[in-house]
């Protein structure tokens, strides 16, 4: 299944254009599902081949709580647990609900209305963040021991206790992470939506940098364009700003001009017509792999449009931790680089679409066998 992810600044029309993309896909014969947090436009739900799922985080949390509250209550009888109707959602529950619905979707194409840019960044980053916290709080060795304990509890050898409540949540988290359809950039197309205003260029460039942390690269930009005649000073200035902005947006990804209608489009036909000729392809970044360099290896990480001084890099055990644009992500090193020291990093092609962080590595003498290290020095 392929995924089409749409996002843009608030008020850019992301929800409307997500619905338009879903309608076009269904009309072309593909089984399509539209995932959105907003009520869909009228007539969309009646399109053959299209399933609309309006994600309700409150309802999703209530279903989850209702299914697990009894088990938790039996393990912690000293607590008085609230009923599902009284549970208040935690921050991030809307993203969890959307990810869970996407994992369950059965279609040829899933169109995800990710909402404003900050919501899309949080959605894409959530699985990586969950994985990091799971590894910190319950490392693989501890999870293996937990599986042994769970089996012992099931067989009656060990009595259930509070720790089993935490252990029971691990499979659910693992299942959610395994079903993350946004983790494969080869099957995910990212489309940015932006009005042709001066502020849109910097906003999309910043979003492209952060989304690049997760190997997502914009396949296109949708911009709702006003039909302006240069008949007076206002329309002349507005038309000039519009054209200048569209040129700036084209640096991020190819721009598709969407006609700005005088009224909200009604019906599936008008919606589908908004995206005539638009067919985005998946354009994600390939998985970073170590390359031979003088004295060791080099790892290149895409950070489109990042500027020098904006990027911070640290090493934590087997991870590289990158911070850019207020976002942070850990990148798990492969077995070769885990046995190496970081020698430094440099940002190549800074400020451009091809900007990338190049991190250098050299063998760590404490982790390499002496004969292998000697052979490595002779060949480098």
Secondary structure, DSSP 8 states (H G I E B T S, - for coil): -EEEEEEESTTS-HHHHHHHHHHHHHHTT--EEEEESS---TTGGGSTTEEEEE--HHHHHHHHHHHHHHHHHHH-TTS----GGG----TTHHHHHHHHHHHH--SSEEEEEEEEHHHHHHHHHHHHHHHHHHHHHS-HHHHHHHHHHHHHHHTTSS---HHHHHHHHHHHHHHHHHT-GGG-GGGEEEEEE--SSHHHHHHHHHHHHHHHTTT--EEEEEEEE------SHHHHHHHHHHHHHHHHHTTTS-EEEEE--SS---HHHHHHHTTTT-------------EEETTEEEEEEE-TT--TTSEEEEEETTEEEEEETTEEEEEE--HHHHTEEEEEEEEETTTSTT-EEEEEEEE-TTTS-HHHHHHHHHH-
